[in-house]
Amino acid sequence: MKKTVLLIIFTLILATSLVKNSTKEIEDKIFVLKGSIRSLNIEFGDVMLEYNFLSSPSKLIQYQNKYFEKDLIKIDIMKIKEITEKNNIMKLTDFIKKE
Amino acid sequence: MSNKDDKIFLEEYENEFSYRKSKTNLNIQFNRIAFIFFGFLTISIVFSIQLLHLGASKKISHNTKSKIDNKNYRADIIDRNGNYLVKTVSSINIGINPIDVIDKKKLLINLQLIFPNKNYFKIRKKLDRGKFFYFEKKISPENYEKIMLLGDKSIKSEEKLTRIYPQRNLFSHIIGQIDDNNQGISGIEKSFDKELKLMTKPLSLTVDADIQFLIREELIKFHYIFRSKGSAAILMNVNNGEIISMISYPDFDLNRRETVNDLNFINRATKGVYELGSVFKTFTVAAGLEEGLIEMDTEFLNLEKKLKCGNSTITEYDDKIPSDLTVEQILIRSGNIGSVRIGQRLEIDKLKSFLGKIGVLKKIDFDIEEVGEPISFRWGKCKLATVSFGHGITTTPLQLAKGYAIVTNGGFDIKPSLIKNNLDLGKNSKRIIKKGVSKKINSILRKIVTTKEGTAEFANIEGYEVGGKTGTAQKTKIGGYTRAKVNTFAAIFPTSKPKYVMVVLLDEPKTSADYIYEYKNKKGSYKGTPFNTAGWTSVEVAGKIIEKIGPILATKYIEN
């Protein structure tokens, strides 16, 4: 009986130290990964900021005036069509139904 | 064997070295079990100490981090589509402490190699003065590396938080500004100061940068056509109160970080408190329908052309308005006397209670602190008469939009919001106006735009079922009115199932001699503004805005 108890205790201690050791390794990996994610996030944020600035409506209008001769035109909602598919048949209907 | 030999001697044995119990109480028996438990206990204590140590050290590092974060961290702000409205960028400032300089000449030569375009005569003077000064602010990473490689102790680097606003003026009144110590001083930056310092993800707003841009462009265009002092526009979802766009013009570029003291730059959409005129007639009619005192076809006969109340006279704006009108016709033709009669039928308590219910009488609880407070007044017989047609009562354009949303969305209470997570998407909205009132109101609002008697023909944009009510009011001054006007148009669309409310307000517009109007309900055009009324100014602006943003709203938000 005493030997069994002793054996269990030592097994538990051994298992705990092994688990703790492997957890520490995983923790280290997580730490490194978090570090790289952080730097990637910063980079992503900067790229997004640049993209948002360059693709902002005011910038696009500026480019349009600079590089294109024709003016931008607004879409007439009455000309927008809706495509629906039923039994492999495509149907084109008016997006806005007339009053 | 002799006798002597046969004798056996018995003698009691007395040991001189007998065992005596020890006087000490310690009686440790080192058997195996005790040894094991002792060993286990020791290991446990060691582990516990280590755990406690780890726990304590983690806590310390966490505290340090949060302190650093509070000073140098602030969450970004994005629009409903994830576009940056504000982005925090950390920048480094380089300063020089002359006391720590060992070789002044050598330092200046080295600095000149990295920054050849600086005025080194001035820098030498600063070095001679012996006081700390900033050498280069917001230094580039390349130059930072170069300058730090000099290894000079007198060169000090300082990390600073910088807010970048890629949309420049577009959201100046909504976002607001921060000071040098990372404290919000206006707009969302102020009201969400704590949250922005703590949250790890960007703060998501309900606004749409593209729609905001299009509306602002139209406001600026008409600002010059009608030479107005300022203007404001709000586009809001009537069902959940999310604000898709909110503009007040003139605005300012947040990147310049200027102190704005000119009162003309106030947020007219939320802070401006105005007497908005006939747009209030919709509320009077809605209150009458809510109380069951009137119906759409209820007739008011022999309406006077003039009404005297105290010292003031109430007249009709248009002399051609017939004397016999139904409720529907009163609202379509914007009849003052008819509205007074409806108000009188309602009496003070009912009209006051209705206006209170839709939230136009008191200060609104909103996501930014720059909110105006409607001027309180004492109700009386004359006040009831003037309030019925929207005079002698003030509110903000935001509260007007809220009121129109409630009156047209089926009677459900909503709370205007700029923060995406704040919204319950109308799921838990409480009905505060009877079912059926909205349907009647919406049909009248549509007729105001489609019929020739209506005052808002220029907003009849094909495909959007626009409805709305105009309001032309004179600006107040102490003890009376000025000649300057505030022209407002409150629009809803589509009227068959309202989704959006849009309020356009022009502050002190003037007539334009050259602007060409395209008729919507008949063929042809008209040059010049004949009357300085909402129908000829703010309605035209609203129509142009809907024409531009309509396709985006109809297609982009189709699932919403």
Interface residues (C-beta under 8 A of the other chain):
Chain A: K2 V5 L6 I9 I13 G45 D46 M48 L49 N52 F53 S56 P57 S58 K74 I75 D76 I77 M78 I80 F95 I96 E99
Chain B: R32 I33 I36 F40 I43 D76 N83 Y84 K87 V89 I164 P166 Q167 R168 L170 A209 D210 F213 L214 E462 G463 Y464 E465 E547 K548 G550 P551 A554 T555
